[in-house]
């Protein structure tokens, strides 16, 4: 097996993200490798904001996206910091699009050697009907993938 040089971790800011990002950050530290954290803003959400923007000039889809990225960048810092209690260098990646496609494209663009993601995420009815992002990534990922199952004690409502 070739040396792992880049680890990409998918982060959706669900209740399971601290466990998933923490695992990836720990692995990156142990292997002395680069850590990349990706978050995908769903294109359907941006499209919905653009429709609202057409009706209400006070609403800006671009501002919505910029505010999301700014907020999520801070959350990424907090997740990685919580795993180490110190500064840990990592690259933040934000994409807009269909989440599973953007994750796969980023694996290829960034030449990641390993992908880490949770088996559970935000989830919704659409995910049940059309298939989850995780399942679609698992089927198409061009590099080894580590899936993180939620700990029983970390499940929401426990």
N, C-alpha and C positions, 0 to 999 in steps of 0.2 A: 504494500500500500504506500502511495506517495504521501509525503508530509502535508498535513493540512496547513495552509497558509492564510486562508480567509474563511471565516465562519459568518454566514448570514443568518440572522434570526428575524422571523416575522413577528411583529408586535401589533396587536389590534386593540390594546388597552382594555381588554376584557378583564374579568376577575382573575383569570389565570395568567395574565401577562407577567406579574412579578416572578412567578415560578419559572416560566419559560425563558424570560430574559435573564434571570438569575443563573439558570443552568448554563445558557450559552455564554454568558460573561465569565462564569467560573471555568468552563471548558477552554475558552479563549486564553484566560490567564494561565491555566495549567499547561496548555500547549504552546504558550508564547506566540500566539497568532493574532491576526487582525480581526476585530469584531465589527460587523456591519449590522445596523438595526434598521429594518425597513418597516414603514407604515404606509398602507395604501388607502387613500381617500377614494371611496367608491364613486365611480363616474355617475351613477344614478343619483347620488345625493347632490353632486355639482349640477347636473342637468335640472334637477328639481329647483335648485336655487336660481338658476338662469331663467326658468319659467316665472318664478316669483318676481325676479328682478324686472322682467318685462312689464309686469303689472304695477309694481311699486318702485319708483325711481330711487327711493331712499335705501333700498336693499341693493347690495353689491355682491355678486357671486365671487368676484375676485377677492374682495375683502374677507368674505366668509372663508375661502380657502387659505388665505394668508393668516388669518386669525387661528384657524385650525392647526396649521403647521407650526405656528409660534407656540401654541398651547401644548401640542403633542411633543415638540422638541424639549420643552421643560419636563414633561412627564417622562420622556426617555431618559433624560439626565437623572431624574429621581429614581427610576427603576434600576439603572446601572449603579448609581451611588448606593442604593439600598443593599445591593448585592455585595459591595466591597467596603463601604464606609470610607472611601477615599476616591481621589480622582483616577479614573480609568479611561484611557483614550479609546474612542470608538467613532465610527462614521455613521451619521444619521442620513437616512435616505427616505425621501417622501415621493410618492408617485400618485398619480390620479389615473384611475381606470378600473378595470375588472380585477379584483384582488388576486385571484389565482394566476391570471396571465401576467400581471405586473411582478409578482413574486418570481415566477419562472423566468421572465425576461431579465430580471435583476440578477438572478443566479448566473445567467449567461453573460450579461454585460459586465458584471463585476468580477467574473471568473472566480466565483466562490467555490470552495472545495467541499463545503458541507452546509446543509440547511438545517436549522432547528426551528421547530414550530409546535404549537400545541395541538392536541387532538380536538380540543374544544375552544370555541371563541365566543364572539358576541352572539352568534346564532339567532335565527328568527324563522318564521314560517317558510319564507322563501328558501332558506337553507334546507329545510326538511323536504320540500317539494323538488327542488332542482339539484340538490347535492351540496354538500358543504365545501367551502374553500379548501379546507384541509384535505378532504378526499380527492379533490381535483388536483391539488399540488402533489399529493402522494403518488397519484397515477402518472404524472408527467415529469416529475423532477429529474433532471439530468445528472444530479450528483447524489451521493448518499444523504439520507435525511434522517434526523433524529426526531422522533415524535415524543412529546412530553405529555403524559397523562396527568390530569389533576390529582393531587393528593386528596384523599377523603376529607381530611380536616380543612383543606383549602376551598372546598366547594361552597358556593354561596348558600346562605341560609343555615349554615352549621355553626 
